[in-house]
């Protein structure tokens, strides 16, 4: 009898330990976030007029062309953004609020060789600053795309954050006055 009780106790303890280990390791990758911003010497309304149309990415230095449909209507608007390197992003708008000068969208189709990320949601917003200035903030939340030859998850996280951060910063750099042609 005593041996069975000890055996049951060990079995229960083993199951609890295994379950705890699985929970600690089985959660998968962490959602990563990056933010890029640029402050301009223009009032918020003028900044929003420049970046506020989901269908117009002409301000983004990485963008060659944008085609789409649905205007700025959430859950209807889609666009294809063709980038300088020949890759393209397929995006869909899910939130648009002109009164707060922001919109949010998903990147539904992505070339992971260009951006090693997946399940991307991004928000572009104009933040009013003192003295009739504006900050345009572009935030993205995503998961890394783990390539088969990736050496380790932390390296994949770093690569994904760097690539997405570079993409956002380069895009916003087109809004700086000295970047316009």
C-alpha positions in Angstrom: 0.0 0.0 0.0 2.7 2.4 1.0 4.6 1.8 -2.2 1.5 2.5 -4.3 1.0 5.8 -2.5 4.6 6.8 -3.1 4.4 5.8 -6.7 1.2 7.8 -7.2 2.9 10.8 -5.6 5.9 10.5 -7.9 3.7 10.1 -10.9 1.6 13.2 -10.0 4.8 15.2 -9.3 6.3 14.1 -12.6 3.2 15.2 -14.5 3.1 18.6 -12.8 6.8 19.1 -13.5 6.3 18.2 -17.2 3.3 20.4 -17.5 5.1 23.3 -16.0 8.1 22.8 -18.3 5.8 22.6 -21.3 4.0 25.8 -20.4 7.4 27.6 -19.9 8.7 26.5 -23.3 5.5 26.0 -25.3 4.4 29.5 -25.5 6.2 30.2 -28.8 7.9 33.3 -29.9 7.3 36.7 -28.2 5.4 39.4 -30.0 8.0 42.0 -30.9 7.5 45.8 -31.3 9.3 48.6 -32.9 8.5 52.3 -33.2 10.0 54.9 -35.5 9.2 58.6 -35.6 10.1 61.9 -37.2 9.2 65.4 -36.0 8.4 68.0 -38.5 8.0 71.8 -38.4 4.4 71.6 -39.8 1.1 71.7 -38.0 -0.7 68.4 -37.4 -3.3 69.0 -40.1 -0.6 69.5 -42.7 1.3 66.4 -41.6 -2.0 64.3 -41.6 -2.7 65.6 -45.2 0.7 64.2 -46.2 0.4 60.7 -44.6 -3.3 60.3 -43.8 -4.4 58.4 -46.9 -4.1 54.7 -46.7 -3.9 54.5 -50.5 -1.0 57.0 -50.8 2.5 56.0 -49.7 4.3 58.5 -51.9 6.0 59.9 -48.8 7.7 56.6 -48.1 11.2 56.5 -49.6 11.1 52.7 -49.8 7.9 52.7 -51.9 8.0 52.8 -55.7 4.2 52.5 -56.1 1.0 51.8 -54.3 -2.2 50.3 -55.8 -5.3 49.5 -54.0 -9.0 49.9 -53.4 -11.5 50.7 -50.7 -10.1 54.2 -49.9 -9.8 54.7 -46.2 -12.6 52.4 -45.2 -11.6 49.8 -42.5 -12.2 46.2 -43.4 -12.6 47.1 -47.1 -9.4 49.0 -47.9 -6.5 47.0 -49.3 -3.3 48.1 -51.0 -0.2 46.6 -52.6 3.0 48.4 -51.8 5.8 47.8 -54.3 9.3 48.5 -52.8 12.5 49.7 -54.4 14.1 46.2 -54.1 11.3 44.7 -56.2 9.4 43.1 -53.3 5.8 43.9 -52.5 3.6 44.1 -49.4 -0.1 43.2 -49.3 -1.8 45.3 -46.7 -5.4 45.7 -45.3 -6.8 48.5 -43.2 -8.6 47.6 -40.0 -8.9 51.0 -38.2 -9.0 54.6 -39.5 -9.7 57.6 -37.4 -9.1 61.0 -39.0 -10.1 62.8 -35.8 -7.1 61.3 -33.9 -5.0 61.3 -37.1 -4.2 57.6 -37.1 -4.8 54.4 -38.9 -3.9 50.8 -38.3 -3.4 48.0 -40.8 -2.2 44.4 -41.2 0.6 43.3 -43.5 -1.1 40.2 -45.0 1.5 39.3 -47.7 5.2 39.8 -47.1 8.5 38.7 -48.7 10.3 37.2 -45.7 13.6 37.5 -47.4 13.0 41.3 -47.3 11.4 41.5 -43.8 11.8 38.3 -41.7 8.5 38.8 -39.9 5.0 37.5 -39.8 1.6 38.5 -38.4 2.3 42.2 -38.6 0.0 44.9 -37.4 1.1 48.6 -37.8 -0.2 52.0 -36.8 0.7 55.3 -38.3 -0.3 58.4 -36.4 0.3 62.1 -36.2 1.0 63.4 -32.7 0.6 67.2 -32.2 3.7 68.9 -30.6 4.1 72.4 -29.1 4.8 75.3 -31.5 2.7 74.0 -34.5 5.0 71.0 -34.9 4.1 67.3 -35.4 5.6 64.0 -34.8 4.7 61.2 -37.2 4.9 57.9 -35.3 4.9 54.5 -37.1 4.6 51.5 -34.8 4.7 47.8 -35.7 4.0 44.7 -33.7 4.9 41.3 -35.2 6.4 37.9 -34.7 9.7 36.9 -36.1 9.8 34.6 -39.1 12.1 31.8 -38.0 14.1 30.6 -41.1 15.1 27.0 -41.2 18.8 28.0 -41.0 18.3 30.6 -38.3 20.9 29.9 -35.5 18.8 30.7 -32.5 15.4 32.4 -31.6 17.1 35.4 -30.0 19.1 36.0 -33.2 15.9 35.7 -35.2 14.2 38.2 -32.9 17.1 40.7 -33.3 17.1 40.2 -37.1 13.3 40.8 -37.3 13.4 43.9 -35.1 16.4 45.4 -37.0 14.8 44.7 -40.4 11.4 46.2 -39.4 12.9 49.1 -37.6 15.1 49.9 -40.6 12.1 49.7 -42.9 10.0 52.1 -40.8 12.9 54.6 -40.2 13.8 54.6 -43.9 10.2 55.2 -44.9 9.8 58.1 -42.5 13.0 59.7 -43.7 11.2 60.7 -46.9 9.1 63.1 -44.8 12.1 65.2 -43.8 12.3 68.5 -45.7 15.8 67.8 -47.1 14.7 64.4 -48.4 12.1 65.8 -50.8 13.0 66.2 -54.5 
